[in-house]
Amino acid sequence: MKKLWLVFLIATPFLVVSSEEPVPQGFEHWTPANLHGTAQALGAEAATDRHHFAVKQLSDFPNDAFLLVHREADGQVEWHETQVDVFFVQSGSATLVVGGTLINGETVAPHEKRNGTIQGGARQKLSAGDVVRIPARIPHQLVLDGAHEFTYFVIKVKGY
């Protein structure tokens, strides 16, 4: 029994040693606590924004970008010619209107249209835990439908 304890005492420091290797360039890690704190700050910002909207770009790489978005009102219609959107719903609920035809959209940046309306389109109810992928060249809009807030993590996949 004493030998077992001695082996345990000798081996314990080796079990808790962590790697000193640096993380690879481009590696990112967002914890729930990090995202929650950022979402709270965005909530305060959205409360004073005329569109009741706030966004924080977390990282931007050549092929993808990462954002956290908080809404307290309906969003604009969006259309991205060269980007796929992937939403990870963090909190709240909303209805995603997706597909159909963008009517009277305005070009706001290269390969980007906003505003206007969606004619047709499917309506998908979203809530915490849901994940959706919106292909490039598909109009989409988030509508709160009476909900007070909606927070979501976005991955923009570039280059389509």
C-alpha positions as CSV (number, residue, x, y, z in Angstrom):
1,M,0.0,0.0,0.0
2,K,2.9,2.4,0.8
3,K,4.4,1.7,-2.6
4,L,1.1,2.6,-4.3
5,W,1.0,5.9,-2.4
6,L,4.6,6.6,-3.3
7,V,3.9,5.9,-7.0
8,F,0.8,8.2,-6.8
9,L,2.7,11.0,-5.2
10,I,5.5,10.8,-7.8
11,A,3.1,10.6,-10.8
12,T,0.7,13.3,-9.7
13,P,2.8,16.3,-10.9
14,F,3.2,14.7,-14.3
15,L,-0.6,14.3,-14.6
16,V,-1.3,18.0,-14.1
17,V,1.4,19.5,-16.2
18,S,-0.1,21.5,-19.0
19,S,1.4,22.0,-22.4
20,E,3.4,25.2,-22.9
21,E,2.9,25.0,-26.7
22,P,1.4,28.1,-28.2
23,V,-2.0,27.7,-29.9
24,P,-1.8,27.7,-33.7
25,Q,-2.2,31.0,-35.5
26,G,-5.9,31.6,-36.3
27,F,-7.1,29.4,-33.4
28,E,-10.0,31.1,-31.5
29,H,-12.0,30.0,-28.5
30,W,-15.1,31.7,-27.1
31,T,-16.4,30.4,-23.8
32,P,-20.1,30.7,-22.8
33,A,-18.9,33.2,-20.1
34,N,-17.1,35.3,-22.7
35,L,-20.1,35.3,-25.1
36,H,-22.5,36.1,-22.2
37,G,-20.5,39.1,-21.1
38,T,-20.2,40.4,-24.7
39,A,-24.0,39.8,-25.2
40,Q,-24.7,41.9,-22.0
41,A,-22.6,44.7,-23.4
42,L,-24.4,44.5,-26.8
43,G,-27.7,44.6,-25.0
44,A,-26.8,47.9,-23.4
45,E,-25.6,49.2,-26.7
46,A,-28.8,48.0,-28.5
47,A,-30.9,49.8,-26.0
48,T,-29.5,53.2,-27.1
49,D,-29.3,52.4,-30.9
50,R,-32.1,53.8,-33.1
51,H,-32.5,50.4,-34.7
52,H,-32.3,48.5,-31.4
53,F,-29.4,46.5,-32.8
54,A,-25.7,45.9,-31.8
55,V,-23.0,43.7,-33.3
56,K,-19.4,42.9,-32.3
57,Q,-17.0,41.3,-34.8
58,L,-15.1,38.7,-32.8
59,S,-12.6,37.7,-35.6
60,D,-12.1,38.2,-39.3
61,F,-10.1,35.8,-41.4
62,P,-9.7,35.6,-45.2
63,N,-12.3,32.8,-45.6
64,D,-14.6,33.4,-42.6
65,A,-15.7,35.9,-40.0
66,F,-17.2,35.6,-36.5
67,L,-19.7,38.0,-35.0
68,L,-22.0,38.2,-32.0
69,V,-25.3,40.0,-32.7
70,H,-28.0,41.3,-30.3
71,R,-31.4,42.5,-31.6
72,E,-34.3,44.1,-29.7
73,A,-36.3,44.8,-32.9
74,D,-36.8,43.3,-36.3
75,G,-33.8,43.2,-38.6
76,Q,-33.5,44.5,-42.2
77,V,-33.8,42.2,-45.1
78,E,-30.3,41.1,-46.1
79,W,-28.8,39.5,-49.2
80,H,-25.2,38.4,-49.5
81,E,-23.9,37.5,-53.0
82,T,-20.7,35.9,-51.8
83,Q,-21.2,34.9,-48.2
84,V,-23.0,32.1,-46.4
85,D,-24.4,32.9,-42.9
86,V,-24.5,30.3,-40.1
87,F,-26.4,31.4,-37.0
88,F,-26.1,29.8,-33.6
89,V,-28.9,31.1,-31.5
90,Q,-27.7,32.0,-28.0
91,S,-30.9,33.5,-26.4
92,G,-34.4,34.8,-27.1
93,S,-36.5,33.9,-30.1
94,A,-37.3,35.2,-33.6
95,T,-38.8,34.2,-36.9
96,L,-36.4,33.9,-39.8
97,V,-37.9,34.7,-43.1
98,V,-35.7,33.0,-45.7
99,G,-35.9,32.6,-49.5
100,G,-38.4,34.1,-51.8
101,T,-37.5,37.2,-53.8
102,L,-35.9,40.4,-52.6
103,I,-37.9,43.4,-53.7
104,N,-36.4,46.9,-53.8
105,G,-33.2,45.9,-52.0
106,E,-30.5,48.6,-51.9
107,T,-26.8,47.9,-52.6
108,V,-25.0,49.0,-49.4
109,A,-21.5,47.5,-50.1
110,P,-20.0,45.3,-52.8
111,H,-21.9,42.0,-53.0
112,E,-24.4,43.2,-50.2
113,K,-28.0,44.3,-50.4
114,R,-30.2,45.5,-47.5
115,N,-33.7,46.8,-46.9
116,G,-36.6,46.2,-49.2
117,T,-39.0,43.3,-48.6
118,I,-39.1,39.6,-49.2
119,Q,-41.9,38.3,-51.4
120,G,-42.7,34.8,-50.5
121,G,-40.1,33.0,-48.4
122,A,-40.4,30.4,-45.7
123,R,-40.8,31.3,-42.0
124,Q,-38.7,29.4,-39.5
125,K,-39.1,29.9,-35.7
126,L,-35.7,30.1,-34.0
127,S,-34.9,29.8,-30.3
128,A,-31.9,29.2,-28.1
129,G,-29.8,26.2,-29.3
130,D,-31.0,26.3,-32.9
131,V,-28.4,26.5,-35.7
132,V,-29.3,27.6,-39.3
133,R,-27.3,27.9,-42.5
134,I,-28.3,30.5,-45.0
135,P,-26.8,30.0,-48.5
136,A,-25.3,32.9,-50.5
137,R,-27.8,34.8,-52.7
138,I,-30.8,34.0,-50.5
139,P,-32.7,36.9,-49.0
140,H,-33.3,36.6,-45.2
141,Q,-34.7,38.7,-42.4
142,L,-35.1,38.2,-38.6
143,V,-38.5,39.3,-37.2
144,L,-38.9,39.3,-33.4
145,D,-42.7,38.7,-33.5
146,G,-43.2,40.2,-30.1
147,A,-40.1,38.7,-28.5
148,H,-38.0,41.2,-26.5
149,E,-34.5,40.1,-27.6
150,F,-32.6,37.8,-29.8
151,T,-28.9,37.1,-29.5
152,Y,-27.0,34.9,-32.0
153,F,-23.4,34.0,-32.9
154,V,-22.7,34.3,-36.6
155,I,-20.2,32.6,-38.8
156,K,-19.8,34.3,-42.2
157,V,-18.3,31.9,-44.7
158,K,-16.7,34.0,-47.5
159,G,-16.1,33.4,-51.1
160,Y,-19.1,31.7,-52.6
